[in-house]
Structures are given as structure tokens and as C-alpha cells.
């Protein structure tokens, strides 16, 4: 989609697009309310700035739409398709690495009480596993900050995939 198309959408249609990037209602509203942007760079800058204000409540809301690493998103919409594409490398992991990721997911959930979130796109299964193991050593505040940063990276990656570069 071109930025001009995004800028011209109805608020509800634009919100549906933005919610795929990150299912954080207040963020969706702020990104949509900032239109027109005129350039993808302006949209990206605004989305990034607002995402940097997220806290633990926004993380918990957004995680409701994220499957465990290695699990298939149960939905069929755009968010599910994005998730499956991002986790494609994990789907091809060997049995030993896949089992280790599942173990790390369980340990993470037991430790932090939420799904392990990592930007999977561009990472190998081994890198994802290393991230999970490393982050298990974080204290609660550090892990919330790291998970929020990962959520922001995912949202901005999805945005840049959805909105074409300016011509």
C-alpha cells in the first residue's frame, strides 16, 4: 500500500491496518489520528515515537495476539499471516532446537507470566533460543523493557512491509 492510500483510508480501515502492526489500541488510535503523513518516513517516525511510550499494560494487551515462538498463530487474518511469515525460520528448526525452544518458552512463561516475545524475522532458530535463554536472567523490569523493544521492532517491521517506500 502506498502512503497516499493509507492517508486516505477511513479511520476504521486505517485502524484495521495499524492493528496488524501491533494490537495496542491507544497506539493504533494515535497512529491513525496523526494522518495524513505524506511519507512513509513520517509515519514510521510517529509510530516509533508513540511505541516508545508503551508500558507493561500495552505489552500484555499486545501479547494476546502473539503465539508462542514455534507455535502457529490460530487466526486466519493479516496478523496471523504476518506472524507465520515472521516465524518461518522456526518452523524449519530441527527437532532438538524446536524442543529446546519449547522448553525455553515454558521456562520463560513460568518466570515472567507471559509469552516470550522476540522479533523472529531475520533470526535463526538458534539465535531465538539464545535470546530466550539470555532473557531468562533478566529481572522483571529489564524484561518488560526488552519485550517492549521487541514488540516495537515487530510493529515497525510490519509497518515497513505494509507501506511501500516513497517514490
Buried (B, 14 or more C-beta within 10 A) or exposed (E): EEBBEBBEBEEEEBBBBBBBBBBBEEBBBBBBEBBEBEBBEBBBEBBBEBBEEBEBEBBBBBBEBBBBBBBEBEEEEBBBEBBBEBBEBBEEBEEEBBEBBBEBBEBBEEBBEBBBBBBBBEBBBBEBBEBBBEBBEBEEEEBBBBBBBBBBBBBBBBBBBBBBEEE
